[in-house]
């Protein structure tokens, strides 16, 4: 099960951002003072000893502020990298949308993913593990493969380094049975992808299990929205990255995407 999402502290965020700005301004002022001092004659400003003291003090302040500015820059970069946010949606023709997210594994290695979600009238036939329907009509495996390989959707799938077939099940039914159904759906999508794309592309399954959270803002008629058709592309990755950990991290930091907490499992396995 996932850990609870981090809760942002607005006051702490404002304080740190304000400190970052103040430090940068302070360093800039001191640098201007230093430049002015160097442009003046020592006799017109201070005595030789006094000038040395001012110079040493100015250099000390500038050095301190340089270090502090660097520290605050690191904090700001880390904050922006880990903040929970809404991920932009990009249309892939008339058949799908894609959300591009980046996450890190526990060792800090990163991976970027394209979450490709077929439009909501593509869904699993209720109770089935081998049949998808479009607008209420069941599709054959060949029809489904043809759909995912056409035009913009097919081009986006073709450019991925690897593909993750996602299996999930809606809230009805006994949990263990629905988790097995979700696993079978992931394997079915993986098999279709394996037949449709080149043999050199790696393929994984991801079993999310059964939907298990109430959603007050979701559709109330039917539960097909709980079992969408999702293919995740591995767009880029660091060498040796744990893709499961990086994907879980990416989903945790996105407000508008499925999370481990919304489903009962998060089991990833390589099939090719």
C-alpha positions in Angstrom: 0.0 0.0 0.0 1.2 3.5 -0.7 2.2 6.1 1.9 0.0 9.1 2.3 0.6 11.9 -0.1 2.8 14.7 1.4 0.9 17.7 2.6 2.4 21.0 1.5 3.0 23.7 4.1 2.2 27.0 2.4 3.8 29.1 5.1 7.1 27.1 4.9 7.0 27.3 1.1 6.5 31.1 1.2 9.3 31.5 3.8 11.8 29.5 1.8 10.9 31.1 -1.5 11.2 34.5 0.2 14.5 33.6 1.7 15.8 32.6 -1.7 14.8 35.9 -3.3 16.2 38.0 -0.4 19.5 36.2 -0.5 19.9 36.7 -4.2 19.1 40.4 -3.9 21.5 40.8 -1.0 24.3 39.2 -2.8 23.6 41.3 -5.9 23.8 44.5 -3.7 27.0 43.5 -2.1 28.6 42.7 -5.5 27.6 46.2 -6.7 29.2 47.7 -3.6 32.4 45.7 -4.2 32.6 47.0 -7.8 32.1 50.6 -6.7 34.7 50.2 -4.0 37.3 48.9 -6.5 36.6 51.8 -8.8 37.5 54.4 -6.2 40.8 55.7 -5.0 41.7 54.3 -1.6 42.4 57.9 -0.4 39.0 59.1 -1.4 37.1 56.4 0.4 38.9 55.2 3.6 42.4 54.8 4.9 44.4 51.9 3.7 43.7 49.8 6.8 40.0 50.7 6.7 39.8 49.8 3.1 41.3 46.4 3.8 38.7 45.8 6.5 35.8 46.8 4.3 37.2 44.7 1.4 37.6 41.6 3.7 34.1 42.1 5.1 32.5 42.6 1.7 34.3 39.5 0.4 33.1 37.5 3.4 29.4 38.6 2.9 29.6 37.8 -0.8 31.1 34.4 -0.2 28.4 33.6 2.4 25.6 34.7 0.2 27.0 32.8 -2.8 26.9 29.6 -0.7 23.4 30.4 0.7 22.1 31.2 -2.8 23.4 27.8 -4.1 21.7 26.0 -1.2 18.4 27.8 -1.8 18.6 27.0 -5.5 19.1 23.3 -4.7 16.1 23.4 -2.3 13.9 25.2 -5.0 14.9 22.6 -7.6 14.1 19.7 -5.3 10.8 21.3 -4.3 9.7 21.7 -7.9 10.8 18.2 -8.7 8.7 16.6 -5.9 5.6 18.9 -5.7 2.3 17.2 -6.3 0.7 18.7 -9.5 -1.9 18.2 -12.2 -0.3 16.7 -15.2 -1.1 18.2 -18.6 -3.1 16.1 -21.0 -2.2 15.7 -24.7 -4.6 14.3 -27.3 -3.5 11.5 -29.6 -5.9 11.9 -32.4 -9.4 10.7 -31.7 -8.6 7.5 -29.8 -6.5 8.4 -26.8 -4.9 11.0 -24.5 -1.4 10.9 -23.0 0.1 12.1 -19.8 3.9 12.4 -19.6 5.3 12.0 -16.1 8.8 11.5 -14.5 9.6 9.7 -11.3 12.6 8.4 -9.4 13.4 5.1 -7.8 14.8 4.8 -4.3 18.3 5.2 -5.5 17.5 8.5 -7.2 17.6 7.2 -10.8 14.8 8.6 -13.0 12.5 7.4 -15.7 10.0 9.3 -17.9 6.7 7.6 -18.9 3.9 8.3 -21.4 0.6 7.1 -19.8 -1.6 6.4 -22.8 -5.3 6.2 -21.9 -7.7 5.1 -24.6 -10.9 7.2 -24.7 -13.6 6.1 -22.2 -15.8 4.3 -24.8 -12.9 1.8 -25.1 -13.3 -0.5 -22.1 -13.2 -4.1 -20.9 -16.3 -6.1 -21.3 -17.5 -6.5 -17.8 -16.2 -9.7 -16.4 -14.0 -10.5 -19.4 -10.3 -10.9 -19.6 -9.9 -11.2 -23.4 -12.5 -8.9 -24.9 -12.5 -5.1 -25.2 -15.5 -3.1 -26.4 -15.8 0.2 -28.3 -19.0 2.2 -27.8 -20.8 -1.0 -26.6 -19.5 -3.2 -29.4 -17.1 -6.0 -28.6 -13.8 -6.0 -30.6 -11.7 -8.9 -31.8 -8.1 -9.0 -30.9 -7.2 -8.0 -34.5 -9.5 -5.0 -34.4 -8.0 -3.8 -31.1 -4.4 -4.2 -32.4 -5.4 -2.2 -35.5 -6.9 0.5 -33.4 -3.7 1.0 -31.3 -1.4 1.0 -34.3 -3.1 3.6 -36.3 -2.0 7.2 -36.8 -1.0 9.3 -33.8 -1.6 6.6 -31.3 0.5 4.0 -33.2 3.3 6.5 -33.7 3.5 7.3 -30.0 3.5 3.6 -29.1 6.2 2.9 -31.7 8.6 5.5 -30.3 8.7 4.1 -26.8 11.7 2.2 -25.4 9.4 -0.2 -23.7 5.7 -0.8 -23.0 3.8 -1.6 -19.8 0.4 -3.3 -20.2 -1.9 -2.3 -17.4 -4.6 -4.5 -16.0 -7.3 -3.4 -13.5 -10.8 -4.3 -12.4 -13.8 -2.4 -11.1 -15.1 -2.4 -7.6 -17.8 -5.1 -7.9 -17.0 -8.6 -7.0 -14.7 -10.4 -4.5 -11.2 -8.9 -4.2 -9.1 -11.9 -5.0 -11.1 -12.9 -8.0 -11.0 -9.3 -9.4 -7.2 -9.1 -8.8 -6.8 -12.3 -10.8 -9.0 -10.8 -13.5 -6.9 -7.7 -13.6 -3.7 -9.8 -13.9 -5.2 -11.7 -16.9 -6.2 -8.4 -18.5 -2.7 -7.1 -18.2 -1.3 -10.3 -19.8 -3.9 -10.1 -22.6 -2.9 -6.5 -23.5 0.8 -7.5 -23.3 0.2 -10.3 -25.7 -1.6 -8.0 -28.2 1.2 -5.5 -27.9 3.8 -8.2 -28.4 2.1 -9.2 -31.7 1.7 -5.6 -32.8 5.1 -4.1 -32.2 8.7 -5.1 -33.1 10.3 -8.0 -31.2 13.1 -5.8 -29.8 10.8 -3.7 -27.6 10.6 -4.7 -24.0 7.2 -5.4 -22.5 6.0 -5.5 -18.9 2.6 -6.1 -17.2 1.3 -4.0 -14.4 -1.5 -5.5 -12.3 -3.2 -2.7 -10.4 -5.9 -5.1 -9.0 -9.3 -4.0 -8.0 -10.6 -0.4 -7.7 -11.2 0.3 -4.0 -11.7 4.0 -3.4 -14.9 6.0 -3.4 -14.9 9.0 -5.9 -17.5 11.7 -5.2 -16.7 13.5 -8.5 -16.6 10.5 -10.8 -19.4 9.2 -13.0 -22.2 7.5 -11.1 -23.8 5.4 -13.9 -21.8 2.2 -14.3 -18.2 1.4 -13.4 -16.5 1.2 -16.8 -14.4 4.3 -15.8 -12.8 2.1 -13.1 -11.4 -0.3 -15.8 -10.0 1.9 -18.6 -7.6 0.6 -21.2 -4.1 2.0 -20.3 -0.7 1.4 -22.0 2.3 3.0 -20.4 5.3 3.8 -22.5 8.8 3.9 -21.1 10.0 7.1 -22.9 13.4 7.5 -21.3 15.2 6.0 -18.3 18.5 6.1 -16.4 20.7 3.0 -16.6 19.7 0.5 -13.9 16.6 2.4 -12.8 13.9 0.3 -11.0 11.0 1.1 -13.3 8.3 0.0 -10.8 9.6 2.3 -8.1 10.0 5.2 -10.6 6.5 4.8 -12.0 5.0 4.5 -8.5 6.8 7.8 -7.6 5.6 9.5 -10.7 1.9 8.5 -10.0 2.1 9.6 -6.4 3.1 13.1 -7.5 0.3 13.5 -10.1 -3.1 14.6 -8.9 -5.1 13.4 -11.9 -3.7 9.9 -12.5 -4.3 6.4 -11.0 -2.4 5.8 -7.8 -1.5 2.7 -5.9 -3.9 3.8 -3.1 -6.9 3.8 -5.6 -6.3 0.1 -6.5 -5.5 -3.0 -4.4 -2.2 -4.0 -6.0 0.9 -2.7 -7.8 2.6 -5.7 -9.3 5.0 -5.3 -12.2 6.5 -8.2 -14.2 8.6 -8.3 -17.4 7.2 -10.6 -20.1 9.6 -9.8 -22.9 
